[in-house]
Amino acid sequence: TSPTDGASGVSSKIDIRVTFSENMNPASINESSILVWDGSNPVTGVVTYDIATMTGIFSPNAAFTGGNVVSVTVNTNVNDLARNGMAVAYNFSFTVESTAPLMPSTFRLRLTFLILMAICRNLLRPRAH
């Protein structure tokens, strides 16, 4: 899987990839067979299957929440070309990198103003010769 089970510091903007050991029935790899949760919230996205790499790909509709554990279940609805289903569901999880809060724009504006004021005071200060 990508990300790997137990990985931490994973980008919040990542597709989830599940590689199978044999060719799968592409029709069985879909939004109801690969389920994803961001913390306790179900995640919507698009599921595709790459026949060449035998990989199911979940592309989330939005970025994952920083610091959350993302849980993935590949359920027993998936089946191979002979229509043999998985005996048990496969579960894995990873942790999304924490994101530092951005400075609010009003704070940035005030900070810029204070820096400019300090520069102007320094330029206008009388200098000894």
C-alpha positions as YAML, in Angstrom:
chain: A
units: angstrom
residues:
- id: 1
  name: THR
  ca: [0.00, 0.00, 0.00]
- id: 2
  name: SER
  ca: [0.97, 3.59, -0.38]
- id: 3
  name: PRO
  ca: [1.19, 5.15, 2.07]
- id: 4
  name: THR
  ca: [2.39, 2.15, 4.05]
- id: 5
  name: ASP
  ca: [0.53, 0.91, 7.10]
- id: 6
  name: GLY
  ca: [1.56, 2.93, 10.16]
- id: 7
  name: ALA
  ca: [3.31, 5.67, 8.17]
- id: 8
  name: SER
  ca: [3.43, 9.13, 9.76]
- id: 9
  name: GLY
  ca: [4.07, 12.59, 8.39]
- id: 10
  name: VAL
  ca: [2.14, 11.74, 5.21]
- id: 11
  name: SER
  ca: [1.16, 14.64, 2.94]
- id: 12
  name: SER
  ca: [-2.43, 15.82, 3.30]
- id: 13
  name: LYS
  ca: [-2.75, 15.82, -0.51]
- id: 14
  name: ILE
  ca: [-2.06, 12.24, -1.48]
- id: 15
  name: ASP
  ca: [-3.77, 9.47, -3.40]
- id: 16
  name: ILE
  ca: [-4.05, 6.13, -1.64]
- id: 17
  name: ARG
  ca: [-2.80, 3.12, -3.60]
- id: 18
  name: VAL
  ca: [-3.57, -0.54, -2.93]
- id: 19
  name: THR
  ca: [-1.62, -3.03, -5.04]
- id: 20
  name: PHE
  ca: [-3.07, -6.51, -5.43]
- id: 21
  name: SER
  ca: [-1.11, -9.74, -5.91]
- id: 22
  name: GLU
  ca: [-3.08, -10.68, -9.03]
- id: 23
  name: ASN
  ca: [-5.24, -9.04, -11.68]
- id: 24
  name: MET
  ca: [-8.55, -7.95, -10.25]
- id: 25
  name: ASN
  ca: [-11.98, -7.48, -11.75]
- id: 26
  name: PRO
  ca: [-11.88, -3.71, -12.45]
- id: 27
  name: ALA
  ca: [-15.64, -3.40, -11.90]
- id: 28
  name: SER
  ca: [-15.20, -4.59, -8.30]
- id: 29
  name: ILE
  ca: [-12.69, -1.84, -7.44]
- id: 30
  name: ASN
  ca: [-14.90, 1.16, -6.71]
- id: 31
  name: GLU
  ca: [-16.09, 3.66, -4.10]
- id: 32
  name: SER
  ca: [-17.98, 0.95, -2.18]
- id: 33
  name: SER
  ca: [-15.05, -1.47, -2.00]
- id: 34
  name: ILE
  ca: [-12.29, 0.94, -0.87]
- id: 35
  name: LEU
  ca: [-13.49, 2.94, 2.13]
- id: 36
  name: VAL
  ca: [-11.53, 5.78, 3.73]
- id: 37
  name: TRP
  ca: [-11.97, 7.73, 6.98]
- id: 38
  name: ASP
  ca: [-10.20, 10.94, 8.01]
- id: 39
  name: GLY
  ca: [-10.34, 10.53, 11.78]
- id: 40
  name: SER
  ca: [-13.96, 9.47, 12.28]
- id: 41
  name: ASN
  ca: [-15.23, 11.21, 9.14]
- id: 42
  name: PRO
  ca: [-15.89, 9.22, 5.96]
- id: 43
  name: VAL
  ca: [-13.95, 10.57, 2.96]
- id: 44
  name: THR
  ca: [-15.44, 10.91, -0.50]
- id: 45
  name: GLY
  ca: [-13.32, 10.44, -3.57]
- id: 46
  name: VAL
  ca: [-12.87, 8.67, -6.86]
- id: 47
  name: VAL
  ca: [-11.61, 5.09, -7.12]
- id: 48
  name: THR
  ca: [-9.89, 3.84, -10.26]
- id: 49
  name: TYR
  ca: [-8.06, 0.63, -11.11]
- id: 50
  name: ASP
  ca: [-4.78, 0.51, -13.03]
- id: 51
  name: ILE
  ca: [-4.73, -2.88, -14.79]
- id: 52
  name: ALA
  ca: [-1.03, -2.63, -15.73]
- id: 53
  name: THR
  ca: [0.10, -2.27, -12.09]
- id: 54
  name: MET
  ca: [-2.81, -4.17, -10.47]
- id: 55
  name: THR
  ca: [-3.40, -1.11, -8.29]
- id: 56
  name: GLY
  ca: [-6.60, 0.40, -6.91]
- id: 57
  name: ILE
  ca: [-6.24, 4.16, -6.50]
- id: 58
  name: PHE
  ca: [-8.40, 6.28, -4.18]
- id: 59
  name: SER
  ca: [-8.21, 10.00, -5.02]
- id: 60
  name: PRO
  ca: [-9.88, 12.04, -2.24]
- id: 61
  name: ASN
  ca: [-12.07, 15.00, -3.16]
- id: 62
  name: ALA
  ca: [-10.32, 17.16, -0.53]
- id: 63
  name: ALA
  ca: [-7.07, 17.19, 1.42]
- id: 64
  name: PHE
  ca: [-6.85, 15.11, 4.59]
- id: 65
  name: THR
  ca: [-6.86, 16.91, 7.95]
- id: 66
  name: GLY
  ca: [-3.40, 17.57, 9.36]
- id: 67
  name: GLY
  ca: [-2.51, 15.39, 12.34]
- id: 68
  name: ASN
  ca: [-5.40, 12.96, 11.78]
- id: 69
  name: VAL
  ca: [-5.17, 9.22, 11.41]
- id: 70
  name: VAL
  ca: [-6.55, 8.11, 8.04]
- id: 71
  name: SER
  ca: [-8.00, 4.59, 8.05]
- id: 72
  name: VAL
  ca: [-8.53, 2.53, 4.91]
- id: 73
  name: THR
  ca: [-10.59, -0.63, 4.42]
- id: 74
  name: VAL
  ca: [-10.51, -2.74, 1.29]
- id: 75
  name: ASN
  ca: [-13.59, -4.85, 1.81]
- id: 76
  name: THR
  ca: [-14.51, -8.30, 0.57]
- id: 77
  name: ASN
  ca: [-16.50, -6.87, -2.38]
- id: 78
  name: VAL
  ca: [-13.30, -6.83, -4.45]
- id: 79
  name: ASN
  ca: [-12.69, -9.92, -6.56]
- id: 80
  name: ASP
  ca: [-10.24, -11.27, -9.09]
- id: 81
  name: LEU
  ca: [-10.92, -12.01, -12.76]
- id: 82
  name: ALA
  ca: [-12.38, -15.43, -11.84]
- id: 83
  name: ARG
  ca: [-14.77, -13.57, -9.47]
- id: 84
  name: ASN
  ca: [-13.09, -14.97, -6.33]
- id: 85
  name: GLY
  ca: [-13.58, -12.47, -3.51]
- id: 86
  name: MET
  ca: [-11.15, -11.64, -0.75]
- id: 87
  name: ALA
  ca: [-11.63, -13.90, 2.28]
- id: 88
  name: VAL
  ca: [-11.26, -11.03, 4.77]
- id: 89
  name: ALA
  ca: [-11.18, -7.25, 4.54]
- id: 90
  name: TYR
  ca: [-7.77, -5.56, 4.51]
- id: 91
  name: ASN
  ca: [-7.30, -2.59, 6.85]
- id: 92
  name: PHE
  ca: [-4.44, -0.14, 7.19]
- id: 93
  name: SER
  ca: [-3.90, 3.39, 8.44]
- id: 94
  name: PHE
  ca: [-1.44, 6.28, 8.36]
- id: 95
  name: THR
  ca: [-1.06, 9.66, 10.06]
- id: 96
  name: VAL
  ca: [-1.21, 12.92, 8.13]
- id: 97
  name: GLU
  ca: [1.52, 15.50, 8.75]
- id: 98
  name: SER
  ca: [0.55, 18.23, 11.19]
- id: 99
  name: THR
  ca: [0.16, 21.61, 9.59]
- id: 100
  name: ALA
  ca: [1.37, 24.74, 11.31]
- id: 101
  name: PRO
  ca: [-1.37, 27.34, 11.57]
- id: 102
  name: LEU
  ca: [-0.89, 30.18, 9.16]
- id: 103
  name: MET
  ca: [-0.56, 33.69, 10.47]
- id: 104
  name: PRO
  ca: [-3.91, 35.47, 10.19]
- id: 105
  name: SER
  ca: [-3.77, 38.19, 7.55]
- id: 106
  name: THR
  ca: [-4.63, 40.94, 10.08]
- id: 107
  name: PHE
  ca: [-1.64, 39.90, 12.20]
- id: 108
  name: ARG
  ca: [0.65, 39.88, 9.15]
- id: 109
  name: LEU
  ca: [-0.57, 43.33, 8.17]
- id: 110
  name: ARG
  ca: [-0.01, 44.71, 11.68]
- id: 111
  name: LEU
  ca: [3.46, 43.11, 11.86]
- id: 112
  name: THR
  ca: [4.40, 44.61, 8.48]
- id: 113
  name: PHE
  ca: [3.17, 48.03, 9.64]
- id: 114
  name: LEU
  ca: [5.24, 47.84, 12.86]
- id: 115
  name: ILE
  ca: [8.37, 46.84, 10.95]
- id: 116
  name: LEU
  ca: [7.92, 49.72, 8.50]
- id: 117
  name: MET
  ca: [7.39, 52.16, 11.38]
- id: 118
  name: ALA
  ca: [10.64, 50.99, 13.03]
- id: 119
  name: ILE
  ca: [12.53, 51.45, 9.75]
- id: 120
  name: CYS
  ca: [11.09, 54.96, 9.26]
- id: 121
  name: ARG
  ca: [11.98, 56.00, 12.84]
- id: 122
  name: ASN
  ca: [15.51, 54.77, 12.32]
- id: 123
  name: LEU
  ca: [15.83, 56.70, 9.04]
- id: 124
  name: LEU
  ca: [14.45, 59.93, 10.54]
- id: 125
  name: ARG
  ca: [16.54, 59.80, 13.72]
- id: 126
  name: PRO
  ca: [19.15, 62.55, 13.87]
- id: 127
  name: ARG
  ca: [22.66, 61.24, 13.47]
- id: 128
  name: ALA
  ca: [25.79, 62.47, 15.20]
- id: 129
  name: HIS
  ca: [28.57, 63.55, 12.88]
...
